[in-house]
Amino acid sequence: MTLDPPALLRAISKPRFATLPLTNKFSGKLFLEFRNYFFLSRKILWNFLRIGIASELSRGIQSHRDGP
């Protein structure tokens, strides 16, 4: 059995998930969505935390400057 180069190239360049059943493709897409949501929510939470720390620090500095 000989493989001609175009067929070999097509077999290599074909996306992997296209050969998997539909359920796997769906669960993979769902996993990617959850991963994106997780990273996004973590980023948003970290930004809120940073803003909260900065405001607490500025409030602390302000009260320290004003005196007891």
Buried (B, 14 or more C-beta within 10 A) or exposed (E): EEEEEEEEEEEEEEEEEEEEEEEEBEEEEEEEEEEEEEEEEEEEEEEEEEEEEEEEEEEEEEEEEEEE
